[in-house]
Amino acid sequence: MSTGPILYIDRSTITSDAVHELRGKAAELVEFVESREPRLLCYGFVIDADAREMTVAAVHPDSASLELHLQLGGPRFAAISRYITLRSIEVIGEPSPVATEAIHAKARLLGNATVRIVPLEPGFARSLTAGNDAEPRSPI
């Protein structure tokens, strides 16, 4: 199993006219995830009502974080299914076999989406801990 970071992106078509309800369900999911998954580095939605598209992006520190997310979020993903049809899931990194199966199960549940999993090469990850900002520092 990989111990490196995993970038998860999924793309959906919005099938409901109730975009305001979808935004509410997305906000509920974000709140749920933030309160229960402290290791998840980044998680968010882009809801483009005009284009009728929704994108979800997440950055996990490792496969164990992705596994937990898919396990905890599974029942909540189904609540969003009435508003969208999942078109694709792209995972950059190396998820475990358990996470890979959960990704495919989510793809089947929300629209029989295509799944693409590719390794991250080359690359690096920075910690998002206090005192480790992304701003370059002067050597002087």
C-alpha positions, 0 to 999 in steps of 0.5 A: 500500500502506498504511503504517499499522498493521493489526489482524488477528483470526481466530475458529475453532471447535475441532473436536478433543477434543485441546485440550491438543494444540492449546494445544501447537501454538499455543505452538509457533507463538507461539515460531516467530513471536516468533523470526522476526518482530521487527516484529510488535507483538503476537500471541496466542491465546485458547483457550476449551475450554468454548466450543470457540472459538479466537481469534487476534489480531495487531497489525502495524505495516504491511502488509509485516509482515502479508505476512511473517507469512502467508508464514512462518506458512502451513505452520505454520497447516496444522498447526493445521487438524486441530484447528479450523475457521476461521470468520472473519478480520477485518482492520482497516487496509489490507493490500496486494494480496499480503497480501489474497490471502494472507489469502483463501488462509488462509481457504480452507485452514482452513475457507473462512472469511469475510473482512472487511477494513475501513480504520482511520478515524480512529485512531492508533498508538503505538510500543512502544519503550523509554521510550514507555509508555502511562501518562499523564504529569503536566504538572508 
